[in-house]
Amino acid sequence: MKWSNLFGFEHMITPWLIRFLYIIAVVLIIFGGLAGICIDTIDGISNGDFMTVILALIGYPIGIVVAVLLVRIYAELLMLAFRIYESLHSIERMMRERRAE
């Protein structure tokens, strides 16, 4: 990518940024969920509260999956706006080419 394209706003960097932030969010969700499983399991075992252990082993994986799905849906909705923009831009380009003929 040329610097003139970056400062001239010819190409958008936000779709790349959304993908990058999506990857970071998924990694943080997974590590946070795994840390939660470990911490609650150790805490439940040390306190003799086995219901905490069971809920940690069931609830955190479900929470991880739901959180990753929600982040994915949000990222796709953001990307949809840029896809619409690209489609409209290509339609506009085709219309200009037809008028030039």
DSSP file (Angstrom, degrees, kcal/mol; ACC not computed):
  #  RESIDUE AA STRUCTURE BP1 BP2  ACC     N-H-->O    O-->H-N    N-H-->O    O-->H-N    TCO  KAPPA ALPHA  PHI   PSI    X-CA   Y-CA   Z-CA
    1    1 A M              0   0    0      0, 0.0     2,-0.2     0, 0.0     3,-0.0   0.000 360.0 360.0 360.0 136.8    0.0    0.0    0.0
    2    2 A K     >  -     0   0    0      1,-0.1     4,-1.5     4,-0.0     3,-0.2  -0.536 360.0-124.6 -86.1 153.8    1.3    3.4   -0.9
    3    3 A W  H  > S+     0   0    0      1,-0.2     4,-2.6     2,-0.2     5,-0.3   0.840 111.5  59.3 -65.0 -33.1    1.4    6.3    1.6
    4    4 A S  H  > S+     0   0    0      1,-0.2     4,-1.6     2,-0.2    -1,-0.2   0.871 104.7  49.9 -65.7 -34.6   -0.6    8.4   -0.8
    5    5 A N  H  4>S+     0   0    0     -3,-0.2     5,-1.7     2,-0.2     6,-1.0   0.877 111.0  50.1 -68.0 -36.5   -3.4    5.9   -0.7
    6    6 A L  H ><5S+     0   0    0     -4,-1.5     3,-0.6     1,-0.2    -2,-0.2   0.939 119.1  34.9 -67.5 -46.9   -3.3    5.9    3.1
    7    7 A F  H 3<5S+     0   0    0     -4,-2.6    -1,-0.2     1,-0.2    -2,-0.2   0.674 115.7  56.5 -83.8 -16.3   -3.5    9.6    3.5
    8    8 A G  T 3<5S-     0   0    0     -4,-1.6    -1,-0.2    -5,-0.3    -2,-0.2   0.456 104.5-127.8 -90.5  -1.5   -5.8   10.1    0.5
    9    9 A F  T < 5 +     0   0    0     -3,-0.6    -3,-0.2    -4,-0.5    -4,-0.1   0.816  67.8 133.2  58.2  33.8   -8.4    7.7    2.0
   10   10 A E  S   <S+     0   0    0     -5,-1.7     2,-0.4    -6,-0.2    -4,-0.1   0.849  71.3  34.9 -77.7 -36.4   -8.4    5.7   -1.2
   11   11 A H  S    S-     0   0    0     -6,-1.0     2,-0.4     2,-0.0    -1,-0.2  -0.949  85.0-129.1-120.2 141.0   -8.2    2.4    0.7
   12   12 A M        -     0   0    0     -2,-0.4     4,-0.2     1,-0.1    -6,-0.0  -0.705  15.9-172.3 -91.7 137.3   -9.8    1.7    4.1
   13   13 A I  S  > S+     0   0    0     -2,-0.4     4,-2.2     2,-0.1     3,-0.2   0.553  70.4  86.0 -99.0 -11.9   -7.7    0.3    6.9
   14   14 A T  H  > S+     0   0    0      1,-0.2     4,-2.8     2,-0.2     5,-0.2   0.877  83.5  55.9 -61.9 -39.7  -10.6   -0.2    9.2
   15   15 A P  H  > S+     0   0    0      0, 0.0     4,-2.0     0, 0.0    -1,-0.2   0.912 110.3  46.8 -59.0 -39.3  -11.5   -3.7    7.8
   16   16 A W  H  > S+     0   0    0     -4,-0.2     4,-2.3    -3,-0.2    -2,-0.2   0.911 112.4  50.3 -65.0 -41.1   -8.0   -4.9    8.6
   17   17 A L  H  X S+     0   0    0     -4,-2.2     4,-2.7     1,-0.2     5,-0.2   0.882 108.0  52.8 -65.0 -38.8   -8.2   -3.3   12.0
   18   18 A I  H  X S+     0   0    0     -4,-2.8     4,-2.2     2,-0.2    -1,-0.2   0.918 110.2  47.9 -63.3 -43.5  -11.5   -5.1   12.7
   19   19 A R  H  X S+     0   0    0     -4,-2.0     4,-2.1    -5,-0.2    -2,-0.2   0.920 112.6  49.3 -62.3 -43.2  -10.0   -8.4   11.8
   20   20 A F  H  X S+     0   0    0     -4,-2.3     4,-2.1     1,-0.2    -2,-0.2   0.924 112.7  46.2 -62.2 -46.3   -6.9   -7.7   14.0
   21   21 A L  H  X S+     0   0    0     -4,-2.7     4,-2.6     1,-0.2    -1,-0.2   0.837 109.0  56.7 -67.2 -32.4   -9.1   -6.7   17.0
   22   22 A Y  H  X S+     0   0    0     -4,-2.2     4,-2.4    -5,-0.2    -1,-0.2   0.929 107.6  47.6 -63.2 -44.8  -11.3   -9.8   16.5
   23   23 A I  H  X S+     0   0    0     -4,-2.1     4,-2.3     2,-0.2    -2,-0.2   0.920 112.9  48.5 -62.8 -43.9   -8.3  -12.1   16.8
   24   24 A I  H  X S+     0   0    0     -4,-2.1     4,-2.6     1,-0.2    -2,-0.2   0.919 111.4  50.5 -62.2 -43.3   -7.1  -10.3   19.9
   25   25 A A  H  X S+     0   0    0     -4,-2.6     4,-2.6     1,-0.2    -2,-0.2   0.909 110.2  49.1 -62.7 -42.4  -10.6  -10.5   21.4
   26   26 A V  H  X S+     0   0    0     -4,-2.4     4,-2.5     2,-0.2    -1,-0.2   0.921 111.8  48.8 -63.6 -43.7  -10.9  -14.2   20.7
   27   27 A V  H  X S+     0   0    0     -4,-2.3     4,-2.7     1,-0.2     5,-0.2   0.927 113.1  47.4 -62.0 -44.6   -7.5  -14.9   22.3
   28   28 A L  H  X S+     0   0    0     -4,-2.6     4,-2.7     1,-0.2     5,-0.2   0.892 111.6  50.8 -64.9 -39.3   -8.4  -12.8   25.4
   29   29 A I  H  X S+     0   0    0     -4,-2.6     4,-2.6    -5,-0.2    -2,-0.2   0.931 112.9  45.7 -63.2 -44.9  -11.7  -14.6   25.7
   30   30 A I  H  X S+     0   0    0     -4,-2.5     4,-2.6     2,-0.2     5,-0.2   0.944 116.3  44.0 -65.9 -47.7  -10.1  -18.0   25.5
   31   31 A F  H  X S+     0   0    0     -4,-2.7     4,-2.4     1,-0.2    -1,-0.2   0.903 114.9  50.0 -64.9 -39.2   -7.3  -17.2   27.9
   32   32 A G  H  X S+     0   0    0     -4,-2.7     4,-2.3    -5,-0.2    -2,-0.2   0.907 112.2  47.4 -63.9 -41.4   -9.7  -15.4   30.3
   33   33 A G  H  X S+     0   0    0     -4,-2.6     4,-2.3    -5,-0.2    -2,-0.2   0.911 112.7  48.0 -66.0 -42.3  -12.1  -18.4   30.3
   34   34 A L  H  X S+     0   0    0     -4,-2.6     4,-2.3     2,-0.2    -2,-0.2   0.890 112.1  50.0 -65.7 -38.2   -9.3  -20.9   30.8
   35   35 A A  H  X S+     0   0    0     -4,-2.4     4,-3.0    -5,-0.2     5,-0.2   0.909 110.3  50.9 -64.6 -40.7   -7.9  -18.8   33.7
   36   36 A G  H  X S+     0   0    0     -4,-2.3     4,-2.6     2,-0.2     5,-0.3   0.898 109.1  50.8 -62.9 -40.8  -11.4  -18.6   35.2
   37   37 A I  H  X S+     0   0    0     -4,-2.3     4,-2.2     2,-0.2     5,-0.2   0.946 114.2  44.2 -60.9 -48.1  -11.8  -22.4   34.9
   38   38 A C  H  X S+     0   0    0     -4,-2.3     4,-2.6     2,-0.2     5,-0.2   0.938 115.9  46.0 -63.2 -48.1   -8.4  -22.9   36.7
   39   39 A I  H  X S+     0   0    0     -4,-3.0     4,-2.7     1,-0.2     5,-0.2   0.939 116.5  43.3 -63.9 -48.0   -9.0  -20.3   39.4
   40   40 A D  H  X S+     0   0    0     -4,-2.6     4,-2.7    -5,-0.2    -1,-0.2   0.860 114.2  51.5 -68.2 -34.1  -12.6  -21.4   40.2
   41   41 A T  H  X S+     0   0    0     -4,-2.2     4,-2.4    -5,-0.3    -2,-0.2   0.944 113.5  43.6 -66.4 -46.7  -11.6  -25.1   40.1
   42   42 A I  H  X S+     0   0    0     -4,-2.6     4,-2.5    -5,-0.2    -2,-0.2   0.913 115.9  48.7 -63.3 -42.4   -8.7  -24.6   42.5
   43   43 A D  H  X S+     0   0    0     -4,-2.7     4,-1.9    -5,-0.2     6,-0.3   0.908 112.3  48.4 -64.7 -42.1  -10.8  -22.3   44.8
   44   44 A G  H  X>S+     0   0    0     -4,-2.7     5,-1.8     2,-0.2     4,-0.7   0.890 113.5  46.8 -66.0 -38.9  -13.7  -24.8   44.8
   45   45 A I  H  <5S+     0   0    0     -4,-2.4     3,-0.5     3,-0.2    -2,-0.2   0.915 112.6  49.1 -68.7 -42.2  -11.4  -27.7   45.6
   46   46 A S  H  <5S+     0   0    0     -4,-2.5    -2,-0.2     1,-0.2    -1,-0.2   0.828 116.8  41.9 -68.8 -30.3   -9.5  -25.8   48.4
   47   47 A N  H  <5S-     0   0    0     -4,-1.9    -1,-0.2    -5,-0.2    -2,-0.2   0.507 110.1-120.1 -92.1  -4.6  -12.8  -24.7   50.0
   48   48 A G  T  <5 +     0   0    0     -4,-0.7     2,-1.1    -3,-0.5    -3,-0.2   0.674  69.5 136.6  75.4  16.3  -14.5  -28.1   49.6
   49   49 A D    >>< +     0   0    0     -5,-1.8     4,-1.0    -6,-0.3     3,-0.6  -0.771  24.6 173.7 -99.3  91.5  -17.2  -26.5   47.5
   50   50 A F  H 3> S+     0   0    0     -2,-1.1     4,-2.3     1,-0.2    -1,-0.2   0.666  72.2  68.5 -77.1 -15.5  -17.6  -29.0   44.6
   51   51 A M  H 3> S+     0   0    0      2,-0.2     4,-2.6     1,-0.2    -1,-0.2   0.873  98.5  52.7 -67.7 -35.5  -20.6  -27.2   43.2
   52   52 A T  H <> S+     0   0    0     -3,-0.6     4,-2.3     2,-0.2    -2,-0.2   0.896 109.0  49.8 -63.1 -40.5  -18.2  -24.3   42.3
   53   53 A V  H  X S+     0   0    0     -4,-1.0     4,-2.4     2,-0.2    -2,-0.2   0.929 112.2  46.7 -64.4 -45.7  -16.0  -26.8   40.5
   54   54 A I  H  X S+     0   0    0     -4,-2.3     4,-1.3     1,-0.2     5,-0.3   0.925 114.0  47.3 -63.8 -44.5  -18.9  -28.3   38.5
   55   55 A L  H  X S+     0   0    0     -4,-2.6     4,-3.3     1,-0.2     5,-0.5   0.868 112.2  50.9 -65.6 -35.3  -20.2  -24.9   37.6
   56   56 A A  H  X S+     0   0    0     -4,-2.3     4,-1.1     1,-0.2    -2,-0.2   0.905 110.6  48.3 -67.1 -40.8  -16.7  -23.8   36.5
   57   57 A L  H  < S+     0   0    0     -4,-2.4    -1,-0.2    -5,-0.2    -2,-0.2   0.723 125.1  30.1 -74.0 -20.3  -16.2  -26.8   34.4
   58   58 A I  H  X S+     0   0    0     -4,-1.3     4,-1.3    -5,-0.2    -2,-0.2   0.820 121.5  46.2-101.4 -45.1  -19.6  -26.4   32.7
   59   59 A G  H  X S+     0   0    0     -4,-3.3     4,-2.8    -5,-0.3    -3,-0.2   0.898 107.0  53.6 -71.4 -43.5  -20.2  -22.7   32.7
   60   60 A Y  H  X S+     0   0    0     -4,-1.1     4,-2.8    -5,-0.5     5,-0.2   0.919 108.1  48.8 -63.9 -45.1  -16.9  -21.3   31.6
   61   61 A P  H  > S+     0   0    0      0, 0.0     4,-2.2     0, 0.0    -1,-0.2   0.916 113.9  47.6 -60.7 -39.2  -16.7  -23.4   28.3
   62   62 A I  H  X S+     0   0    0     -4,-1.3     4,-2.5     1,-0.2    -2,-0.2   0.924 112.8  49.5 -64.2 -43.0  -20.3  -22.4   27.5
   63   63 A G  H  X S+     0   0    0     -4,-2.8     4,-2.6     2,-0.2     5,-0.2   0.876 109.0  52.2 -63.1 -38.5  -19.4  -18.7   28.3
   64   64 A I  H  X S+     0   0    0     -4,-2.8     4,-2.5     2,-0.2     5,-0.2   0.941 111.5  46.0 -62.5 -47.4  -16.3  -18.9   26.1
   65   65 A V  H  X S+     0   0    0     -4,-2.2     4,-2.2     1,-0.2    -2,-0.2   0.921 114.9  46.7 -62.9 -44.5  -18.3  -20.2   23.1
   66   66 A V  H  X S+     0   0    0     -4,-2.5     4,-2.5     2,-0.2    -1,-0.2   0.919 113.1  49.1 -65.0 -43.6  -21.1  -17.7   23.6
   67   67 A A  H  X S+     0   0    0     -4,-2.6     4,-2.4     2,-0.2    -2,-0.2   0.906 111.3  49.0 -64.2 -41.9  -18.6  -14.8   23.9
   68   68 A V  H  X S+     0   0    0     -4,-2.5     4,-2.3    -5,-0.2    -1,-0.2   0.911 112.0  49.6 -64.2 -41.0  -16.6  -15.8   20.8
   69   69 A L  H  X S+     0   0    0     -4,-2.2     4,-2.5    -5,-0.2    -2,-0.2   0.910 111.1  49.0 -63.4 -41.7  -19.9  -16.1   18.9
   70   70 A L  H  X S+     0   0    0     -4,-2.5     4,-2.3     2,-0.2    -2,-0.2   0.899 111.8  48.3 -65.5 -40.4  -21.0  -12.6   20.0
   71   71 A V  H  X S+     0   0    0     -4,-2.4     4,-2.4     2,-0.2    -1,-0.2   0.898 111.9  50.5 -65.3 -39.4  -17.7  -11.1   19.1
   72   72 A R  H  X S+     0   0    0     -4,-2.3     4,-2.5     2,-0.2    -2,-0.2   0.919 110.4  48.6 -64.0 -44.4  -17.8  -12.8   15.7
   73   73 A I  H  X S+     0   0    0     -4,-2.5     4,-2.2     2,-0.2    -2,-0.2   0.920 112.3  48.8 -62.1 -43.9  -21.3  -11.5   15.0
   74   74 A Y  H  X S+     0   0    0     -4,-2.3     4,-2.1     1,-0.2    -2,-0.2   0.915 111.9  48.5 -62.8 -43.7  -20.3   -8.0   16.0
   75   75 A A  H  X S+     0   0    0     -4,-2.4     4,-2.5     1,-0.2    -1,-0.2   0.898 110.9  51.0 -64.3 -40.2  -17.2   -8.1   13.8
   76   76 A E  H  X S+     0   0    0     -4,-2.5     4,-2.0     2,-0.2    -1,-0.2   0.880 108.2  52.1 -65.8 -37.3  -19.3   -9.4   10.9
   77   77 A L  H  X S+     0   0    0     -4,-2.2     4,-1.1     2,-0.2    -1,-0.2   0.904 111.3  47.1 -65.0 -40.1  -21.8   -6.6   11.3
   78   78 A L  H  X S+     0   0    0     -4,-2.1     4,-0.9     1,-0.2     3,-0.4   0.914 112.5  49.2 -65.4 -41.9  -19.0   -4.0   11.3
   79   79 A M  H  X S+     0   0    0     -4,-2.5     4,-2.3     1,-0.2    -2,-0.2   0.814 100.6  66.6 -67.1 -29.7  -17.5   -5.7    8.2
   80   80 A L  H  X S+     0   0    0     -4,-2.0     4,-2.5     1,-0.2    -1,-0.2   0.893  96.3  54.7 -59.0 -40.8  -20.9   -5.7    6.5
   81   81 A A  H  X S+     0   0    0     -4,-1.1     4,-1.9    -3,-0.4    -1,-0.2   0.893 110.1  46.3 -60.5 -39.3  -20.9   -1.9    6.3
   82   82 A F  H  X S+     0   0    0     -4,-0.9     4,-2.4     2,-0.2    -1,-0.2   0.845 110.2  52.7 -73.7 -33.1  -17.5   -1.9    4.5
   83   83 A R  H  X S+     0   0    0     -4,-2.3     4,-2.5     2,-0.2    -2,-0.2   0.903 109.1  50.1 -65.9 -40.5  -18.7   -4.7    2.1
   84   84 A I  H  X S+     0   0    0     -4,-2.5     4,-2.7     2,-0.2     5,-0.2   0.923 110.2  50.7 -62.3 -43.3  -21.7   -2.6    1.3
   85   85 A Y  H  X S+     0   0    0     -4,-1.9     4,-2.5     1,-0.2    -2,-0.2   0.928 110.6  48.5 -59.3 -46.4  -19.4    0.4    0.7
   86   86 A E  H  X S+     0   0    0     -4,-2.4     4,-2.2     1,-0.2    -1,-0.2   0.896 112.0  49.5 -62.6 -40.1  -17.1   -1.6   -1.6
   87   87 A S  H  X S+     0   0    0     -4,-2.5     4,-2.2     2,-0.2    -1,-0.2   0.926 112.4  46.7 -65.2 -44.2  -20.1   -2.9   -3.6
   88   88 A L  H  X S+     0   0    0     -4,-2.7     4,-2.5     1,-0.2    -2,-0.2   0.873 110.7  53.6 -64.8 -36.3  -21.6    0.6   -4.0
   89   89 A H  H  X S+     0   0    0     -4,-2.5     4,-2.2    -5,-0.2    -1,-0.2   0.905 109.9  46.8 -64.8 -41.9  -18.1    1.8   -5.0
   90   90 A S  H  X S+     0   0    0     -4,-2.2     4,-2.3     2,-0.2    -2,-0.2   0.873 111.5  51.6 -69.8 -35.4  -17.8   -0.8   -7.7
   91   91 A I  H  X S+     0   0    0     -4,-2.2     4,-2.3     2,-0.2    -2,-0.2   0.921 110.1  49.5 -63.8 -43.1  -21.4   -0.1   -9.0
   92   92 A E  H  X S+     0   0    0     -4,-2.5     4,-2.2     1,-0.2    -2,-0.2   0.912 110.2  50.6 -61.6 -42.6  -20.5    3.6   -9.2
   93   93 A R  H  X S+     0   0    0     -4,-2.2     4,-2.1     1,-0.2    -1,-0.2   0.905 110.6  49.1 -62.1 -42.3  -17.3    2.7  -11.1
   94   94 A M  H  X S+     0   0    0     -4,-2.3     4,-2.0     1,-0.2    -1,-0.2   0.891 110.0  51.6 -64.8 -39.2  -19.3    0.6  -13.6
   95   95 A M  H  X S+     0   0    0     -4,-2.3     4,-2.1     2,-0.2    -2,-0.2   0.892 109.3  49.9 -65.5 -39.6  -21.9    3.4  -14.1
   96   96 A R  H  X S+     0   0    0     -4,-2.2     4,-1.8     1,-0.2    -1,-0.2   0.902 109.8  51.2 -65.0 -40.2  -19.1    5.9  -14.8
   97   97 A E  H  X S+     0   0    0     -4,-2.1     4,-0.9     1,-0.2    -2,-0.2   0.882 110.1  49.5 -64.7 -37.9  -17.6    3.5  -17.4
   98   98 A R  H  < S+     0   0    0     -4,-2.0     3,-0.5     1,-0.2    -1,-0.2   0.893 110.5  49.8 -68.6 -38.9  -21.0    3.0  -19.1
   99   99 A R  H  < S+     0   0    0     -4,-2.1    -1,-0.2     1,-0.2    -2,-0.2   0.838 106.4  56.9 -67.7 -30.9  -21.5    6.8  -19.3
  100  100 A A  H  <        0   0    0     -4,-1.8    -1,-0.2     1,-0.2    -2,-0.2   0.743 360.0 360.0 -72.1 -22.4  -18.0    7.2  -20.8
  101  101 A E     <        0   0    0     -4,-0.9    -1,-0.2    -3,-0.5    -2,-0.2   0.482 360.0 360.0 -75.9 360.0  -18.9    4.9  -23.6
